[in-house]
Each structure stands twice: as structure tokens, then as C-alpha cells.
Amino acid sequence: MFFIAGDAVILKGKHPLVDWINSHDAEHPVGFSAVRTDCRVYLLPECIGPDEAKNRIETNFDVLFENELVGGTPMNQCCLRTGR
């Protein structure tokens, strides 16, 4: 049995992301449902609280955005645990 101590956050795209994607690749348009399904889960340290979780997401936005675009690697995902 596996147990992970901590909390998680799931990032789901909104309409501006779909607009941005489609403005950069008009030949392969993406629908809204495509950015809302099969989303990545990022682990957070246990008990950091919602305010600290939001702060870490905002602080690491550039890393998370790039991670979402390129498919992500475990090294990039550790930024939320360490606070960068």
C-alpha cells in the first residue's frame, strides 16, 4: 500500500488559456474541454494551509505554466514542495 502525506492541487485551464493556445496554433484548434480534462496533480507539503498553497502557486506560476505546456517532469514539480 502507498500513502502520500500532503495535499494536492489540480490546475485546470480557463477560456483565456484556450484563446492563447488557439492564437499560437490555428491549424490545430483546442476546445475548452481539452484543457479541463486529464489535468496534472501537483503535491504540496502537508498542512501548509490554503493561503500558503495559493502563495506557492502564484510564486511558481511561470514554472507551472511551462510545465503544463511541455508535459512536465518530476524535477519541475518539486518547486511547490520546496517553495522554490
C-alpha positions as CSV (number, residue, x, y, z in Angstrom):
1,M,0.0,0.0,0.0
2,F,1.2,3.5,-0.8
3,F,0.5,6.6,1.2
4,I,1.5,10.2,0.4
5,A,1.4,12.6,3.2
6,G,0.5,16.0,1.9
7,D,-2.1,17.9,0.0
8,A,-2.6,18.3,-3.8
9,V,-3.7,20.9,-6.2
10,I,-5.1,20.3,-9.7
11,L,-4.6,23.1,-12.2
12,K,-7.3,23.4,-14.8
13,G,-7.3,25.8,-17.7
14,K,-9.8,28.6,-18.3
15,H,-11.0,30.2,-21.5
16,P,-8.1,32.6,-21.8
17,L,-5.7,29.6,-22.0
18,V,-7.8,28.1,-24.9
19,D,-7.7,31.5,-26.6
20,W,-4.0,31.8,-26.1
21,I,-3.3,28.2,-27.4
22,N,-5.5,28.7,-30.4
23,S,-3.9,32.1,-31.2
24,H,-0.5,30.3,-31.4
25,D,-1.6,27.2,-33.4
26,A,-4.6,27.9,-35.5
27,E,-4.1,24.8,-37.6
28,H,-4.8,22.6,-34.5
29,P,-7.5,24.3,-32.5
30,V,-8.2,23.2,-28.9
31,G,-11.6,23.2,-27.3
32,F,-12.4,24.2,-23.7
33,S,-13.0,20.7,-22.6
34,A,-9.4,19.7,-23.7
35,V,-7.8,21.9,-21.1
36,R,-10.2,20.8,-18.3
37,T,-9.6,17.1,-18.6
38,D,-6.6,14.9,-17.9
39,C,-5.1,17.6,-15.7
40,R,-1.9,17.3,-13.7
41,V,-1.8,17.0,-10.0
42,Y,0.9,18.8,-8.0
43,L,1.7,17.7,-4.5
44,L,2.0,20.2,-1.7
45,P,3.5,19.7,1.8
46,E,1.1,18.5,4.4
47,C,-0.8,21.2,6.3
48,I,0.6,24.3,4.7
49,G,-2.9,25.8,4.6
50,P,-4.9,27.3,1.7
51,D,-3.2,30.8,1.9
52,E,0.3,29.3,1.7
53,A,-0.8,26.9,-1.1
54,K,-2.1,29.9,-3.1
55,N,1.1,31.8,-2.5
56,R,3.2,28.9,-3.7
57,I,1.1,28.5,-6.8
58,E,1.4,32.3,-7.6
59,T,5.1,32.3,-6.8
60,N,5.8,29.4,-9.1
61,F,3.3,30.4,-11.9
62,D,6.0,30.6,-14.6
63,V,7.3,27.1,-13.8
64,L,3.9,25.6,-13.6
65,F,2.8,27.3,-16.9
66,E,5.8,26.0,-18.7
67,N,5.4,22.6,-17.1
68,E,1.8,22.4,-18.4
69,L,3.0,23.4,-21.9
70,V,5.8,20.9,-22.2
71,G,4.3,18.0,-20.3
72,G,6.2,18.3,-17.1
73,T,8.9,16.4,-15.3
74,P,9.3,15.4,-11.7
75,M,12.1,18.0,-11.3
76,N,9.8,20.8,-12.2
77,Q,7.0,19.6,-9.9
78,C,9.2,19.7,-6.8
79,C,9.1,23.5,-6.8
80,L,5.8,23.6,-4.8
81,R,7.3,21.4,-2.1
82,T,10.4,23.5,-1.6
83,G,8.8,26.9,-2.1
84,R,11.4,27.4,-4.9
